[in-house]
């Protein structure tokens, strides 16, 4: 009996120690404090093609904003200085003293920058990890490699917090865009209107509500006739102003939704009307299109039910 009581006290003591340790880590965690306050967390990926990940905990959305390759001059100084330079390029008025997090792609492994597109790897992982638990081991190995090479200032505890947040997201919660513009001499000149939209979005806590008329472009890439016309009639009957419909340049195996105006909620509304579930929305801003959203209907598209 005494042995059982002693074992119980040891287990209780270990549990209390673990709780106190977790509370201490959470209190001292810069990332944890941002999540607790509902503030956006920005993580800079330092590489040949700088990228910023912005997680908005209140709306549970992630913006991935990338620069074209070689858009910035070669970064110098400490990793923190490089991260600050990239962050201020994306968010010029980022408050001094706010936490800055960074990750450097490792020289080898599944996350090496020279052989993969970061988002392609992450997208495949997010789509599959629930059905393929073995991918969790791949994720762990990638994190272990990053920490063993001191390629991040994100602590292991904060990595665990990020993992829990990511685990609750769907692929459709990620909004990916490349900052439009071109390099002129030693300077990258971004397209003013589109860049302003994207920069506002990554620094905004909540996605904007759908306001005004939603405008759309419908392109048929199924290889079957009249699909774009049927979808156009369906959407117009539901107050979506389809300005153009027709055939895509080629057939596509999968349906795609392209955000053209930065009004991501308009794209989500069209996606919901077409019952496309959690289909990913890609931002390819193009003011010349004069529409909020382009829908490219692929071979996987199921015909809409006009009676509903």
VODREN-643707 format. One record per residue (C-alpha): residue number from 0; residue in three letters; x, y, z. Coordinates in pm, whole numbers. Layout:
# residues N
n,res,X,Y,Z
NUM,ALA,X,Y,Z;
...
//
This chain:
# residues 308
n,res,X,Y,Z
0,UNK,0,0,0;
1,UNK,282,238,92;
2,UNK,452,155,-238;
3,UNK,138,246,-433;
4,UNK,101,576,-247;
5,UNK,465,659,-315;
6,UNK,424,583,-684;
7,UNK,110,798,-696;
8,UNK,292,1090,-531;
9,UNK,580,1060,-779;
10,UNK,340,1062,-1076;
11,UNK,154,1363,-932;
12,UNK,481,1547,-875;
13,UNK,592,1478,-1233;
14,UNK,257,1600,-1369;
15,UNK,275,1919,-1164;
16,UNK,633,1978,-1277;
17,UNK,528,1931,-1640;
18,UNK,237,2175,-1599;
19,UNK,459,2435,-1434;
20,UNK,719,2391,-1708;
21,UNK,457,2428,-1981;
22,UNK,313,2740,-1813;
23,UNK,662,2889,-1785;
24,UNK,742,2818,-2150;
25,UNK,409,2966,-2259;
26,UNK,459,3280,-2048;
27,UNK,807,3340,-2191;
28,UNK,712,3245,-2548;
29,UNK,692,3547,-2781;
30,UNK,495,3346,-3036;
31,UNK,264,3210,-2767;
32,UNK,184,3564,-2647;
33,UNK,92,3672,-3001;
34,UNK,-141,3373,-3041;
35,UNK,-298,3436,-2700;
36,UNK,-369,3801,-2795;
37,UNK,-504,3703,-3137;
38,UNK,-228,3896,-3315;
39,UNK,-83,3793,-3651;
40,UNK,237,3587,-3652;
41,UNK,481,3662,-3935;
42,UNK,755,3415,-4025;
43,UNK,1017,3504,-4286;
44,UNK,1169,3234,-4505;
45,UNK,1519,3360,-4591;
46,UNK,1649,3235,-4924;
47,UNK,1702,3321,-5288;
48,UNK,1328,3377,-5310;
49,UNK,1225,3546,-4980;
50,UNK,882,3447,-4856;
51,UNK,666,3564,-4568;
52,UNK,411,3348,-4391;
53,UNK,146,3540,-4198;
54,UNK,-87,3346,-3971;
55,UNK,-399,3529,-3850;
56,UNK,-527,3338,-3544;
57,UNK,-861,3517,-3520;
58,UNK,-962,3430,-3878;
59,UNK,-747,3112,-3890;
60,UNK,-608,3207,-4230;
61,UNK,-251,3189,-4355;
62,UNK,-112,3427,-4618;
63,UNK,199,3311,-4805;
64,UNK,347,3608,-4989;
65,UNK,648,3546,-5210;
66,UNK,889,3762,-5403;
67,UNK,1001,3675,-5755;
68,UNK,1345,3513,-5770;
69,UNK,1633,3760,-5722;
70,UNK,1389,4045,-5650;
71,UNK,1603,4170,-5361;
72,UNK,1977,4239,-5360;
73,UNK,2187,3981,-5174;
74,UNK,2101,4006,-4805;
75,UNK,2386,4062,-4561;
76,UNK,2439,4077,-4185;
77,UNK,2298,3847,-3920;
78,UNK,2002,3621,-3988;
79,UNK,1786,3851,-3775;
80,UNK,1891,4155,-3981;
81,UNK,1810,3965,-4301;
82,UNK,1470,3867,-4164;
83,UNK,1393,4227,-4062;
84,UNK,1491,4353,-4408;
85,UNK,1256,4106,-4579;
86,UNK,975,4171,-4331;
87,UNK,995,4548,-4377;
88,UNK,986,4502,-4753;
89,UNK,652,4327,-4716;
90,UNK,522,4538,-4423;
91,UNK,703,4876,-4428;
92,UNK,537,4999,-4105;
93,UNK,606,4684,-3901;
94,UNK,637,4804,-3541;
95,UNK,984,4821,-3390;
96,UNK,1020,4577,-3103;
97,UNK,760,4329,-3232;
98,UNK,891,3971,-3256;
99,UNK,1053,3865,-3583;
100,UNK,1068,3493,-3665;
101,UNK,1269,3337,-3944;
102,UNK,1351,3002,-4104;
103,UNK,1636,2932,-4346;
104,UNK,1577,2639,-4587;
105,UNK,1830,2365,-4505;
106,UNK,2098,2265,-4759;
107,UNK,1956,1913,-4797;
108,UNK,1650,1705,-4710;
109,UNK,1284,1754,-4816;
110,UNK,1297,2128,-4746;
111,UNK,1611,2218,-4938;
112,UNK,1552,2533,-5137;
113,UNK,1739,2426,-5452;
114,UNK,1515,2129,-5527;
115,UNK,1165,2224,-5425;
116,UNK,904,2492,-5410;
117,UNK,830,2543,-5038;
118,UNK,460,2579,-5092;
119,UNK,437,2271,-5316;
120,UNK,593,2057,-5042;
121,UNK,375,2207,-4768;
122,UNK,58,2177,-4978;
123,UNK,118,1808,-5047;
124,UNK,189,1751,-4678;
125,UNK,-124,1935,-4562;
126,UNK,-343,1742,-4804;
127,UNK,-209,1402,-4705;
128,UNK,-85,1390,-4346;
129,UNK,-420,1284,-4195;
130,UNK,-447,984,-4429;
131,UNK,-74,911,-4426;
132,UNK,53,938,-4066;
133,UNK,402,846,-4186;
134,UNK,431,1203,-4315;
135,UNK,442,1319,-3952;
136,UNK,782,1151,-3928;
137,UNK,894,1346,-4237;
138,UNK,771,1666,-4071;
139,UNK,959,1585,-3750;
140,UNK,1280,1512,-3942;
141,UNK,1253,1845,-4127;
142,UNK,1210,2037,-3799;
143,UNK,1494,1844,-3634;
144,UNK,1724,1929,-3926;
145,UNK,1635,2298,-3910;
146,UNK,1709,2312,-3537;
147,UNK,2027,2103,-3555;
148,UNK,2169,2348,-3810;
149,UNK,2047,2657,-3614;
150,UNK,1844,2767,-3916;
151,UNK,1564,2930,-3715;
152,UNK,1506,3141,-3407;
153,UNK,1174,2965,-3338;
154,UNK,1210,2760,-3021;
155,UNK,1107,2392,-3009;
156,UNK,817,2490,-2781;
157,UNK,697,2749,-3034;
158,UNK,731,2490,-3309;
159,UNK,493,2268,-3111;
160,UNK,247,2560,-3084;
161,UNK,269,2615,-3460;
162,UNK,211,2244,-3521;
163,UNK,-109,2246,-3315;
164,UNK,-234,2554,-3502;
165,UNK,-154,2406,-3846;
166,UNK,-316,2074,-3758;
167,UNK,-655,2248,-3735;
168,UNK,-631,2414,-4078;
169,UNK,-750,2303,-4420;
170,UNK,-570,2363,-4747;
171,UNK,-832,2629,-4830;
172,UNK,-720,2836,-4529;
173,UNK,-392,2914,-4709;
174,UNK,-380,3209,-4950;
175,UNK,-73,3208,-5176;
176,UNK,45,3498,-5388;
177,UNK,361,3630,-5552;
178,UNK,426,4002,-5513;
179,UNK,393,4139,-5868;
180,UNK,664,4358,-6016;
181,UNK,1001,4346,-6190;
182,UNK,1366,4414,-6117;
183,UNK,1504,4731,-6274;
184,UNK,1879,4755,-6232;
185,UNK,1952,4697,-5864;
186,UNK,1598,4773,-5750;
187,UNK,1277,4569,-5750;
188,UNK,980,4779,-5859;
189,UNK,651,4630,-5743;
190,UNK,322,4691,-5922;
191,UNK,170,4955,-5695;
192,UNK,-200,4866,-5690;
193,UNK,-164,4489,-5662;
194,UNK,119,4512,-5408;
195,UNK,-82,4745,-5188;
196,UNK,-370,4495,-5182;
197,UNK,-141,4209,-5083;
198,UNK,45,4409,-4819;
199,UNK,-282,4523,-4664;
200,UNK,-400,4164,-4655;
201,UNK,-99,4020,-4471;
202,UNK,-116,4294,-4208;
203,UNK,-494,4264,-4158;
204,UNK,-635,4045,-3882;
205,UNK,-969,3958,-4038;
206,UNK,-1064,3893,-4401;
207,UNK,-1296,4154,-4542;
208,UNK,-1666,4082,-4573;
209,UNK,-1813,4043,-4920;
210,UNK,-1947,4382,-5024;
211,UNK,-2076,4503,-5357;
212,UNK,-2121,4298,-5672;
213,UNK,-1894,3996,-5726;
214,UNK,-1752,3984,-6078;
215,UNK,-1622,3664,-6234;
216,UNK,-1466,3503,-6539;
217,UNK,-1552,3139,-6621;
218,UNK,-1319,2931,-6839;
219,UNK,-1402,2580,-6961;
220,UNK,-1102,2346,-6941;
221,UNK,-1306,2024,-6919;
222,UNK,-1298,1944,-7290;
223,UNK,-1678,1919,-7286;
224,UNK,-1900,2176,-7464;
225,UNK,-2130,2435,-7301;
226,UNK,-2002,2384,-6942;
227,UNK,-1888,2747,-6906;
228,UNK,-2225,2870,-7033;
229,UNK,-2416,2654,-6784;
230,UNK,-2199,2771,-6494;
231,UNK,-2237,3132,-6609;
232,UNK,-2616,3107,-6607;
233,UNK,-2606,2937,-6268;
234,UNK,-2391,3212,-6112;
235,UNK,-2578,3500,-6273;
236,UNK,-2901,3362,-6125;
237,UNK,-2728,3395,-5785;
238,UNK,-2619,3758,-5830;
239,UNK,-2263,3694,-5950;
240,UNK,-2185,3918,-6246;
241,UNK,-2000,3694,-6494;
242,UNK,-1829,3937,-6731;
243,UNK,-1670,3675,-6955;
244,UNK,-1705,3304,-7023;
245,UNK,-1544,3081,-7280;
246,UNK,-1290,2806,-7335;
247,UNK,-954,2782,-7164;
248,UNK,-642,2752,-7379;
249,UNK,-604,2385,-7283;
250,UNK,-778,2113,-7086;
251,UNK,-697,2089,-6716;
252,UNK,-735,1785,-6490;
253,UNK,-836,1992,-6185;
254,UNK,-1061,2291,-6127;
255,UNK,-881,2604,-6011;
256,UNK,-996,2931,-5853;
257,UNK,-785,3242,-5903;
258,UNK,-829,3552,-5689;
259,UNK,-783,3848,-5923;
260,UNK,-872,4150,-5709;
261,UNK,-753,4069,-5357;
262,UNK,-1113,4030,-5238;
263,UNK,-1055,3677,-5118;
264,UNK,-1405,3652,-4969;
265,UNK,-1553,3701,-5316;
266,UNK,-1358,3398,-5439;
267,UNK,-1478,3197,-5138;
268,UNK,-1837,3295,-5212;
269,UNK,-1811,3168,-5572;
270,UNK,-1641,2850,-5448;
271,UNK,-1928,2788,-5206;
272,UNK,-2192,2851,-5473;
273,UNK,-2027,2594,-5699;
274,UNK,-1999,2351,-5407;
275,UNK,-1625,2311,-5455;
276,UNK,-1568,2231,-5088;
277,UNK,-1229,2336,-4952;
278,UNK,-1069,2391,-5294;
279,UNK,-756,2604,-5265;
280,UNK,-775,2964,-5386;
281,UNK,-462,3105,-5550;
282,UNK,-401,3479,-5569;
283,UNK,-293,3591,-5916;
284,UNK,-388,3956,-5906;
285,UNK,-456,4108,-6247;
286,UNK,-633,4444,-6268;
287,UNK,-658,4411,-6647;
288,UNK,-908,4129,-6599;
289,UNK,-1157,4362,-6424;
290,UNK,-1296,4068,-6228;
291,UNK,-1276,3945,-5870;
292,UNK,-1232,3580,-5953;
293,UNK,-1142,3350,-6242;
294,UNK,-1277,2995,-6230;
295,UNK,-1101,2743,-6453;
296,UNK,-1328,2440,-6476;
297,UNK,-1118,2123,-6493;
298,UNK,-1210,1766,-6584;
299,UNK,-1294,1694,-6219;
300,UNK,-1573,1953,-6218;
301,UNK,-1916,1814,-6130;
302,UNK,-2203,1975,-6317;
303,UNK,-2396,2227,-6107;
304,UNK,-2752,2160,-5994;
305,UNK,-2952,2454,-6128;
306,UNK,-3256,2360,-5915;
307,UNK,-3092,2422,-5578;
//
